[in-house]
């Protein structure tokens, strides 16, 4: 059996380093099942590592949560202007890949 894809155990997003934790049965405050979650206060990014989830979907979930981290890091709020979002993700993704150089290769 092939080895399951795993993201790095730590990912730096802006000024914050997040612990990346595999976990099954992730739920939000409304008791809805999630595939991933990022908690800014504790700097933890969780992703569902259930065997029935395809490795590409796990990669999508981890990247999705990273984007939430960039959004939070740039304090974009609920309805930011499009240009602010683009500038934030431009800087956020550039910093993400600079600070985590192996991440791009791992997401392939």
MDTraj code that builds the backbone (N, CA, C; nanometers):
import mdtraj as md
import numpy as np

residues = "UNK UNK UNK UNK UNK UNK UNK UNK UNK UNK UNK UNK UNK UNK UNK UNK UNK UNK UNK UNK UNK UNK UNK UNK UNK UNK UNK UNK UNK UNK UNK UNK UNK UNK UNK UNK UNK UNK UNK UNK UNK UNK UNK UNK UNK UNK UNK UNK UNK UNK UNK UNK UNK UNK UNK UNK UNK UNK UNK UNK UNK UNK UNK UNK UNK UNK UNK UNK UNK UNK UNK UNK UNK UNK UNK UNK UNK UNK UNK UNK UNK UNK UNK UNK UNK UNK UNK UNK UNK UNK UNK UNK UNK UNK UNK UNK UNK UNK UNK UNK UNK UNK UNK UNK UNK UNK UNK UNK".split()
xyz = np.array([
    [0.0836, -0.1177, 0.0000],
    [0.0000, 0.0000, 0.0000],
    [0.0885, 0.1246, 0.0000],
    [0.0498, 0.2225, -0.0811],
    [0.1270, 0.3461, -0.0910],
    [0.1136, 0.4284, 0.0371],
    [0.2196, 0.4994, 0.0658],
    [0.2206, 0.5856, 0.1846],
    [0.1275, 0.7048, 0.1614],
    [0.0471, 0.7379, 0.2634],
    [-0.0453, 0.8514, 0.2540],
    [0.0324, 0.9826, 0.2504],
    [-0.0174, 1.0764, 0.1731],
    [0.0419, 1.2088, 0.1680],
    [0.0192, 1.2804, 0.3001],
    [0.1208, 1.3437, 0.3493],
    [0.1111, 1.4204, 0.4726],
    [0.1748, 1.5576, 0.4491],
    [0.1080, 1.6621, 0.4937],
    [0.1695, 1.7949, 0.4852],
    [0.2792, 1.8073, 0.5906],
    [0.3579, 1.9138, 0.5840],
    [0.4569, 1.9347, 0.6897],
    [0.3881, 1.9496, 0.8248],
    [0.4570, 1.9184, 0.9304],
    [0.3980, 1.9269, 1.0643],
    [0.3843, 2.0711, 1.1128],
    [0.4545, 2.1630, 1.0492],
    [0.4447, 2.3051, 1.0814],
    [0.4456, 2.3835, 0.9505],
    [0.3596, 2.4858, 0.9441],
    [0.3542, 2.5737, 0.8280],
    [0.3519, 2.7169, 0.8786],
    [0.4415, 2.8001, 0.8233],
    [0.4457, 2.9407, 0.8614],
    [0.3565, 3.0194, 0.7666],
    [0.2619, 3.0946, 0.8252],
    [0.1719, 3.1808, 0.7485],
    [0.1912, 3.3211, 0.8035],
    [0.2562, 3.4055, 0.7256],
    [0.2873, 3.5404, 0.7747],
    [0.3783, 3.5322, 0.8953],
    [0.3412, 3.5965, 1.0032],
    [0.4239, 3.5975, 1.1247],
    [0.3998, 3.4758, 1.2142],
    [0.2968, 3.3961, 1.1837],
    [0.2564, 3.2866, 1.2726],
    [0.2955, 3.1498, 1.2163],
    [0.3434, 3.0634, 1.3041],
    [0.3716, 2.9249, 1.2671],
    [0.2613, 2.8374, 1.3251],
    [0.1986, 2.7600, 1.2375],
    [0.0866, 2.6737, 1.2764],
    [0.1322, 2.5292, 1.2854],
    [0.0881, 2.4596, 1.3892],
    [0.1053, 2.3152, 1.3968],
    [-0.0012, 2.2530, 1.3070],
    [0.0405, 2.1601, 1.2234],
    [-0.0515, 2.0946, 1.1297],
    [-0.0803, 1.9557, 1.1843],
    [-0.2081, 1.9306, 1.2121],
    [-0.2477, 1.8120, 1.2872],
    [-0.3505, 1.7296, 1.2095],
    [-0.3190, 1.6021, 1.1821],
    [-0.4217, 1.5166, 1.1236],
    [-0.5242, 1.4788, 1.2311],
    [-0.6499, 1.4810, 1.1946],
    [-0.7535, 1.4470, 1.2921],
    [-0.8791, 1.4030, 1.2175],
    [-0.9403, 1.3004, 1.2659],
    [-1.0685, 1.2577, 1.2103],
    [-1.1806, 1.3200, 1.2916],
    [-1.2966, 1.3298, 1.2290],
    [-1.4152, 1.3833, 1.2967],
    [-1.3943, 1.5253, 1.3482],
    [-1.3723, 1.6166, 1.2560],
    [-1.3597, 1.7582, 1.2879],
    [-1.4983, 1.8206, 1.2723],
    [-1.5417, 1.8952, 1.3732],
    [-1.6732, 1.9585, 1.3694],
    [-1.6603, 2.1065, 1.4034],
    [-1.7503, 2.1876, 1.3459],
    [-1.7525, 2.3292, 1.3811],
    [-1.8472, 2.3511, 1.4991],
    [-1.8663, 2.4763, 1.5351],
    [-1.9519, 2.5092, 1.6505],
    [-2.0980, 2.4706, 1.6294],
    [-2.1396, 2.4544, 1.5030],
    [-2.2769, 2.4143, 1.4713],
    [-2.2892, 2.2634, 1.4529],
    [-2.1857, 2.1911, 1.4932],
    [-2.1815, 2.0452, 1.4850],
    [-2.1853, 1.9933, 1.3404],
    [-2.1353, 2.0744, 1.2467],
    [-2.1229, 2.0310, 1.1083],
    [-1.9857, 1.9682, 1.0893],
    [-1.9833, 1.8528, 1.0217],
    [-1.8566, 1.7837, 0.9962],
    [-1.7751, 1.8631, 0.8940],
    [-1.6479, 1.8793, 0.9233],
    [-1.5561, 1.9543, 0.8380],
    [-1.4434, 1.8645, 0.7904],
    [-1.3824, 1.9026, 0.6792],
    [-1.2625, 1.8327, 0.6330],
    [-1.1362, 1.8991, 0.6853],
    [-1.1492, 2.0231, 0.7340],
    [-1.0347, 2.0937, 0.7879],
    [-1.0797, 2.2121, 0.8705],
    [-0.9843, 2.2676, 0.9460],
    [-1.0140, 2.3808, 1.0317],
    [-0.8826, 2.4466, 1.0708],
    [-0.8853, 2.5783, 1.0817],
    [-0.7679, 2.6499, 1.1305],
    [-0.8128, 2.7354, 1.2485],
    [-0.7369, 2.7293, 1.3577],
    [-0.7677, 2.8061, 1.4773],
    [-0.6539, 2.9049, 1.4985],
    [-0.6867, 3.0328, 1.4848],
    [-0.5829, 3.1362, 1.4891],
    [-0.5233, 3.1537, 1.6288],
    [-0.6063, 3.1495, 1.7298],
    [-0.5594, 3.1755, 1.8669],
    [-0.4569, 3.0719, 1.9122],
    [-0.4790, 2.9460, 1.8780],
    [-0.3873, 2.8397, 1.9207],
    [-0.2878, 2.8013, 1.8113],
    [-0.3051, 2.8611, 1.6938],
    [-0.2173, 2.8349, 1.5790],
    [-0.2112, 2.6852, 1.5452],
    [-0.3301, 2.6299, 1.5231],
    [-0.3421, 2.4882, 1.4862],
    [-0.4241, 2.4781, 1.3576],
    [-0.3707, 2.4061, 1.2606],
    [-0.4412, 2.3745, 1.1376],
    [-0.4684, 2.2245, 1.1398],
    [-0.5956, 2.1868, 1.1370],
    [-0.6338, 2.0451, 1.1386],
    [-0.6878, 2.0050, 1.0024],
    [-0.6605, 1.8806, 0.9636],
    [-0.7169, 1.8259, 0.8407],
    [-0.7608, 1.6826, 0.8670],
    [-0.8661, 1.6419, 0.7990],
    [-0.9188, 1.5061, 0.8151],
    [-0.8277, 1.4086, 0.7417],
    [-0.7771, 1.3113, 0.8123],
    [-0.6877, 1.2118, 0.7513],
    [-0.7552, 1.0756, 0.7374],
    [-0.8868, 1.0744, 0.7269],
    [-0.9593, 0.9482, 0.7094],
    [-0.9117, 0.8784, 0.5824],
    [-0.9022, 0.7443, 0.5842],
    [-0.8501, 0.6720, 0.4685],
    [-0.9369, 0.6828, 0.3436],
    [-1.0650, 0.7187, 0.3584],
    [-1.1523, 0.7291, 0.2418],
    [-1.1397, 0.8637, 0.1694],
    [-1.0605, 0.9553, 0.2223],
    [-1.0393, 1.0845, 0.1571],
    [-0.9175, 1.0743, 0.0661],
    [-0.9371, 1.1079, -0.0603],
    [-0.8299, 1.0999, -0.1603],
    [-0.7165, 1.1962, -0.1236],
    [-0.5907, 1.1568, -0.1449],
    [-0.4773, 1.2443, -0.1116],
    [-0.4857, 1.3822, -0.1768],
    [-0.5378, 1.3907, -0.2997],
    [-0.5514, 1.5219, -0.3630],
    [-0.6521, 1.6084, -0.2883],
    [-0.7558, 1.5474, -0.2337],
    [-0.8531, 1.6233, -0.1560],
    [-0.7904, 1.6729, -0.0260],
    [-0.7054, 1.5922, 0.0343],
    [-0.6343, 1.6357, 0.1554],
    [-0.5482, 1.7575, 0.1223],
    [-0.4793, 1.7560, 0.0095],
    [-0.3976, 1.8705, -0.0321],
    [-0.4845, 1.9945, -0.0496],
    [-0.6017, 1.9763, -0.1130],
    [-0.6936, 2.0886, -0.1316],
    [-0.7377, 2.1458, 0.0021],
    [-0.7688, 2.0584, 0.0966],
    [-0.8156, 2.1020, 0.2289],
    [-0.7057, 2.1801, 0.3008],
    [-0.5838, 2.1294, 0.2987],
    [-0.4723, 2.1987, 0.3657],
    [-0.4514, 2.3361, 0.3019],
    [-0.4518, 2.3433, 0.1685],
    [-0.4352, 2.4719, 0.1015],
    [-0.5520, 2.5649, 0.1343],
    [-0.6726, 2.5123, 0.1396],
    [-0.7914, 2.5901, 0.1755],
    [-0.7741, 2.6545, 0.3133],
    [-0.7283, 2.5763, 0.4095],
    [-0.7091, 2.6295, 0.5449],
    [-0.5950, 2.7314, 0.5494],
    [-0.4910, 2.7093, 0.4701],
    [-0.3820, 2.8071, 0.4604],
    [-0.4363, 2.9404, 0.4095],
    [-0.5252, 2.9360, 0.3099],
    [-0.5837, 3.0592, 0.2564],
    [-0.6654, 3.1326, 0.3627],
    [-0.7356, 3.0574, 0.4471],
    [-0.8037, 3.1208, 0.5606],
    [-0.7014, 3.1907, 0.6510],
    [-0.5869, 3.1257, 0.6708],
    [-0.4816, 3.1849, 0.7533],
    [-0.4282, 3.3137, 0.6942],
    [-0.4098, 3.3168, 0.5621],
    [-0.3646, 3.4389, 0.4951],
    [-0.4708, 3.5483, 0.5102],
    [-0.5972, 3.5111, 0.4894],
    [-0.7077, 3.6069, 0.5039],
    [-0.7046, 3.6700, 0.6429],
    [-0.6917, 3.5859, 0.7445],
    [-0.6884, 3.6342, 0.8824],
    [-0.5644, 3.7198, 0.9080],
    [-0.4509, 3.6763, 0.8585],
    [-0.3252, 3.7472, 0.8795],
    [-0.3305, 3.8896, 0.8235],
    [-0.4064, 3.9076, 0.7157],
    [-0.4163, 4.0394, 0.6523],
    [-0.5410, 4.1160, 0.6974],
    [-0.6125, 4.0618, 0.7957],
    [-0.7302, 4.1281, 0.8544],
    [-0.8264, 4.1789, 0.7479],
    [-0.8648, 4.0898, 0.6550],
    [-0.9486, 4.1324, 0.5437],
    [-1.0951, 4.1545, 0.5812],
    [-1.1429, 4.0938, 0.6878],
    [-1.2811, 4.1156, 0.7290],
    [-1.3814, 4.0461, 0.6383],
    [-1.5070, 4.0905, 0.6452],
    [-1.6170, 4.0198, 0.5782],
    [-1.6313, 4.0516, 0.4294],
    [-1.6196, 4.1765, 0.3879],
    [-1.6442, 4.2150, 0.2480],
    [-1.5375, 4.3112, 0.1965],
    [-1.4150, 4.2652, 0.1857],
    [-1.3091, 4.3566, 0.1414],
    [-1.3178, 4.3835, -0.0092],
    [-1.2660, 4.4977, -0.0540],
    [-1.2579, 4.5236, -0.1979],
    [-1.1678, 4.4204, -0.2658],
    [-1.2006, 4.3884, -0.3885],
    [-1.1270, 4.2856, -0.4628],
    [-0.9766, 4.3114, -0.4654],
    [-0.9356, 4.4348, -0.4900],
    [-0.7922, 4.4653, -0.4992],
    [-0.7222, 4.4361, -0.3671],
    [-0.7877, 4.4609, -0.2541],
    [-0.7281, 4.4294, -0.1242],
    [-0.7072, 4.2796, -0.1080],
    [-0.8023, 4.2016, -0.1574],
    [-0.7904, 4.0556, -0.1500],
    [-0.6733, 4.0084, -0.2358],
    [-0.6654, 4.0594, -0.3575],
    [-0.5575, 4.0191, -0.4484],
    [-0.4214, 4.0557, -0.3904],
    [-0.4084, 4.1759, -0.3386],
    [-0.2810, 4.2186, -0.2789],
    [-0.2448, 4.1330, -0.1581],
    [-0.3451, 4.1006, -0.0767],
    [-0.3199, 4.0184, 0.0416],
    [-0.2738, 3.8786, 0.0023],
    [-0.3397, 3.8183, -0.0956],
    [-0.3002, 3.6834, -0.1363],
    [-0.1691, 3.6838, -0.2133],
    [-0.1429, 3.7895, -0.2870],
    [-0.0138, 3.8017, -0.3549],
    [0.0990, 3.7969, -0.2524],
    [0.0897, 3.8825, -0.1521],
    [0.1929, 3.8867, -0.0475],
    [0.1897, 3.7607, 0.0378],
    [0.0698, 3.7140, 0.0693],
    [0.0567, 3.5966, 0.1555],
    [0.1116, 3.4702, 0.0923],
    [0.0782, 3.4468, -0.0338],
    [0.1276, 3.3261, -0.1015],
    [0.2777, 3.3345, -0.1263],
    [0.3257, 3.4526, -0.1630],
    [0.4703, 3.4683, -0.1839],
    [0.5465, 3.4401, -0.0554],
    [0.4978, 3.4936, 0.0554],
    [0.5606, 3.4676, 0.1842],
    [0.5481, 3.3220, 0.2256],
    [0.4313, 3.2630, 0.1999],
    [0.4087, 3.1225, 0.2337],
    [0.5116, 3.0333, 0.1655],
    [0.5293, 3.0520, 0.0352],
    [0.6210, 2.9658, -0.0380],
    [0.7675, 2.9996, -0.0093],
    [0.7962, 3.1248, 0.0258],
    [0.9325, 3.1611, 0.0657],
    [0.9672, 3.0970, 0.2001],
    [0.8719, 3.1028, 0.2949],
    [0.8968, 3.0504, 0.4290],
    [0.8836, 2.8983, 0.4382],
    [0.8162, 2.8368, 0.3416],
    [0.7921, 2.6922, 0.3413],
    [0.8282, 2.6367, 0.2035],
    [0.9571, 2.6400, 0.1647],
    [0.9960, 2.6097, 0.0267],
    [0.9580, 2.4687, -0.0205],
    [0.9455, 2.3749, 0.0676],
    [0.9121, 2.2378, 0.0261],
    [0.7619, 2.2190, 0.0034],
    [0.6830, 2.3178, 0.0438],
    [0.5382, 2.3041, 0.0363],
    [0.4892, 2.2912, -0.1083],
    [0.5434, 2.3697, -0.2006],
    [0.4985, 2.3613, -0.3407],
    [0.5205, 2.2206, -0.3927],
    [0.6369, 2.1661, -0.3696],
    [0.6659, 2.0293, -0.4171],
    [0.5717, 1.9290, -0.3527],
    [0.5409, 1.9483, -0.2251],
    [0.4550, 1.8544, -0.1555],
    [0.3103, 1.8599, -0.2059],
    [0.2685, 1.9768, -0.2569],
    [0.1313, 1.9918, -0.3058],
    [0.1111, 1.9349, -0.4456],
    [0.2172, 1.8968, -0.5136],
    [0.2044, 1.8401, -0.6490],
    [0.1338, 1.7072, -0.6455],
])
top = md.Topology()
chain = top.add_chain()
for i, resn in enumerate(residues, 1):
    res = top.add_residue(resn, chain, resSeq=i)
    for name in ("N", "CA", "C"):
        top.add_atom(name, md.element.get_by_symbol(name[0]), res)
traj = md.Trajectory(xyz[None], top)
